[in-house]
Amino acid sequence: MNVLRTRLPGVLIFEPQVFGDDRGFFMETFNAQRYAAAGLELPFVQDNLSRSRRGVLRGLHFQNPDAQGKLVYVLEGEVFDVAVDIRVGSPTYGQWEAVVLSDANRRQLWVPPGFAHGFCVTSESALFAYKCTALYNPAAEASVAWNDPALAIPWPVEAPELSARDAVAPCLAEFARERLPRYDAEDPSPSRS
């Protein structure tokens, strides 16, 4: 497995080994031992799957408390996927990383706890999977505006299809600091926070 570091410490891109022949291919989508060797040693407690059509944008979502780390990947189709550091006090607060995930490149993105996450479908449809390190807690969930001008994320659509909640999400600067996750300088590795 190839592990690519991004400009945001803790946000990782995984390229699992794929074994293919004229019948198709085989790959491990998760192997605890291999991911632990890459520094990802968190328990996963929930798996999610969503299907969306072209132009759907989901995000930027986070939970606090009960922050979720997410290992995300695409089973069918293609998405533009984004992780945003929203940890108060972090040296990379308000910075984001984007990657194209698809059934062709088979990449996975690790979005650490304390980061907001979102994706936009760029193919006709996409089947999107993710493993989470904390259970879904509707009382703790929130959304940051997908088009927050301070973030300036270059989404591949001008007018995405949004949920009612995402359509009215506030900009990051509008959140009270106590509503956002905190950066722990003692343990700056977001994959362990």
GIJOPE-V266993 format. One record per residue. N is the residue number from 1. RES is the residue in one letter. PHI is phi in radians with two decimals (NA if undefined). OMEGA is omega in whole degrees, -180 to 180 (999 if undefined). D_FIRST is the distance of its C-alpha to the first C-alpha in Angstrom with 2 decimals. Layout:
N_RES_PHI_OMEGA_D_FIRST + N_RES_PHI_OMEGA_D_FIRST
//
This chain:
1_M_NA_178_0.00 + 2_N_-1.66_179_3.78 + 3_V_-2.03_-180_6.47 + 4_L_-1.89_176_9.88 + 5_R_-1.41_177_13.07 + 6_T_-1.94_180_16.06 + 7_R_-1.27_176_19.73 + 8_L_-1.76_180_20.14 + 9_P_-0.95_179_19.11 + 10_G_1.67_177_17.01 + 11_V_-1.48_-173_15.99 + 12_L_-2.18_172_12.26 + 13_I_-1.94_178_10.37 + 14_F_-1.86_174_6.96 + 15_E_-2.08_-179_5.69 + 16_P_-1.09_177_4.54 + 17_Q_-1.26_-179_5.23 + 18_V_-2.03_178_8.99 + 19_F_-1.92_-177_11.76 + 20_G_-2.20_172_15.00 + 21_D_-2.64_-176_18.59 + 22_D_-1.19_177_22.03 + 23_R_-1.53_-176_21.97 + 24_G_2.45_-180_19.07 + 25_F_-2.59_174_15.41 + 26_F_-2.39_173_13.43 + 27_M_-2.68_172_10.20 + 28_E_-1.51_177_9.65 + 29_T_-1.46_174_10.53 + 30_F_-2.79_175_10.54 + 31_N_-2.54_-173_10.31 + 32_A_-0.92_-178_12.36 + 33_Q_-1.14_-180_11.49 + 34_R_-1.16_-179_7.74 + 35_Y_-1.24_176_8.92 + 36_A_-1.11_178_11.89 + 37_A_-1.10_178_10.29 + 38_A_-1.58_177_9.15 + 39_G_1.72_-179_12.82 + 40_L_-1.83_-175_13.09 + 41_E_-2.06_180_15.67 + 42_L_-1.88_177_17.96 + 43_P_-1.32_174_19.52 + 44_F_-1.74_-173_19.22 + 45_V_-2.09_-178_22.74 + 46_Q_-2.68_173_22.99 + 47_D_-1.96_-179_21.22 + 48_N_-2.23_179_22.77 + 49_L_-2.50_176_23.03 + 50_S_-2.37_173_25.15 + 51_R_-2.10_180_26.44 + 52_S_-2.47_179_28.08 + 53_R_-1.67_-179_29.85 + 54_R_-0.91_176_29.75 + 55_G_1.53_176_30.96 + 56_V_-1.31_176_30.30 + 57_L_-2.11_178_29.07 + 58_R_-1.99_179_28.10 + 59_G_2.29_6_28.22 + 60_L_-1.56_-172_28.11 + 61_H_-1.78_171_28.02 + 62_F_-2.71_173_27.82 + 63_Q_-2.17_172_29.33 + 64_N_-2.76_2_31.36 + 65_P_-1.26_-178_32.03 + 66_D_1.11_-180_29.27 + 67_A_-0.96_-180_26.59 + 68_Q_-1.82_163_23.52 + 69_G_-1.51_-177_19.93 + 70_K_-2.32_170_18.14 + 71_L_-1.78_-170_14.65 + 72_V_-2.02_177_15.63 + 73_Y_-2.84_-177_14.71 + 74_V_-1.93_177_16.94 + 75_L_-1.55_177_17.73 + 76_E_-2.48_176_20.51 + 77_G_1.65_-176_21.71 + 78_E_-2.61_176_20.81 + 79_V_-2.37_169_21.38 + 80_F_-1.72_-171_21.83 + 81_D_-1.94_-173_20.32 + 82_V_-2.33_171_21.69 + 83_A_-2.09_-179_21.40 + 84_V_-2.15_177_24.58 + 85_D_-1.33_180_25.29 + 86_I_-2.04_-179_28.57 + 87_R_-1.39_179_28.86 + 88_V_-1.01_-180_32.39 + 89_G_1.61_-180_32.51 + 90_S_-1.26_176_28.97 + 91_P_-1.12_179_28.91 + 92_T_-1.96_179_26.83 + 93_Y_-0.95_178_29.06 + 94_G_1.41_177_29.51 + 95_Q_-1.63_-176_26.63 + 96_W_-2.34_175_24.02 + 97_E_-2.29_179_20.70 + 98_A_-2.21_179_20.26 + 99_V_-2.61_173_17.54 + 100_V_-1.51_176_17.97 + 101_L_-1.97_-178_16.02 + 102_S_-2.66_175_16.81 + 103_D_-1.24_179_16.51 + 104_A_-1.44_-178_16.10 + 105_N_-1.56_175_13.17 + 106_R_0.97_178_11.47 + 107_R_-1.28_175_10.38 + 108_Q_-2.20_177_10.90 + 109_L_-2.06_173_13.09 + 110_W_-1.65_177_13.91 + 111_V_-1.87_-175_17.71 + 112_P_-1.19_171_19.13 + 113_P_-0.98_-179_22.51 + 114_G_1.63_178_25.31 + 115_F_-1.94_171_23.97 + 116_A_-1.47_-176_25.55 + 117_H_-2.38_175_23.48 + 118_G_-2.76_176_24.52 + 119_F_-2.61_178_23.67 + 120_C_-2.21_-178_25.80 + 121_V_-1.42_-179_25.58 + 122_T_-1.93_176_25.86 + 123_S_-1.80_180_25.91 + 124_E_-0.98_173_28.76 + 125_S_-2.71_179_27.06 + 126_A_-2.54_173_23.72 + 127_L_-1.84_-168_22.40 + 128_F_-1.99_-178_20.49 + 129_A_-2.09_174_18.75 + 130_Y_-2.67_177_18.12 + 131_K_-1.77_-176_17.81 + 132_C_-2.07_-180_20.33 + 133_T_-1.61_176_21.06 + 134_A_-2.44_178_24.83 + 135_L_-1.22_176_27.17 + 136_Y_-1.08_179_28.79 + 137_N_-2.26_-176_32.03 + 138_P_-1.01_180_34.31 + 139_A_-1.27_-177_36.61 + 140_A_-1.83_-175_33.90 + 141_E_-1.39_177_32.35 + 142_A_-2.73_178_33.15 + 143_S_-2.29_171_32.32 + 144_V_-1.75_-180_32.44 + 145_A_-0.95_-180_33.99 + 146_W_-1.05_-176_31.52 + 147_N_-1.88_178_33.85 + 148_D_-0.95_-177_34.62 + 149_P_-1.11_179_36.06 + 150_A_-1.21_178_34.99 + 151_L_-1.41_178_31.30 + 152_A_0.92_178_31.87 + 153_I_-1.34_-178_28.70 + 154_P_-1.47_-180_28.92 + 155_W_-1.00_-177_28.46 + 156_P_-1.43_176_28.62 + 157_V_-2.34_179_31.72 + 158_E_-1.54_-178_35.11 + 159_A_-2.28_-177_36.39 + 160_P_-1.24_172_33.65 + 161_E_-1.52_-173_34.56 + 162_L_-2.12_169_34.40 + 163_S_-1.27_178_35.27 + 164_A_-1.04_-180_38.62 + 165_R_-1.14_-178_36.99 + 166_D_-1.19_-179_34.64 + 167_A_-1.16_-179_37.62 + 168_V_-2.01_-179_39.51 + 169_A_-1.11_179_36.78 + 170_P_-1.37_173_37.95 + 171_C_-1.23_-177_36.52 + 172_L_-1.00_-178_34.60 + 173_A_-1.13_-179_37.71 + 174_E_-1.46_179_39.79 + 175_F_-1.35_171_38.02 + 176_A_-1.13_-177_39.84 + 177_R_-0.97_-179_37.78 + 178_E_-1.24_178_38.12 + 179_R_-1.43_-176_36.45 + 180_L_-1.68_176_33.19 + 181_P_-1.14_-180_30.60 + 182_R_-1.84_173_31.13 + 183_Y_-1.47_179_29.01 + 184_D_-1.84_-179_29.09 + 185_A_-1.12_178_29.56 + 186_E_-1.19_179_29.42 + 187_D_-2.35_-174_25.86 + 188_P_-1.25_180_24.53 + 189_S_-1.27_-177_20.94 + 190_P_-1.14_179_21.08 + 191_S_-1.31_180_18.24 + 192_R_-2.02_-178_20.79 + 193_S_-1.54_999_23.97
//
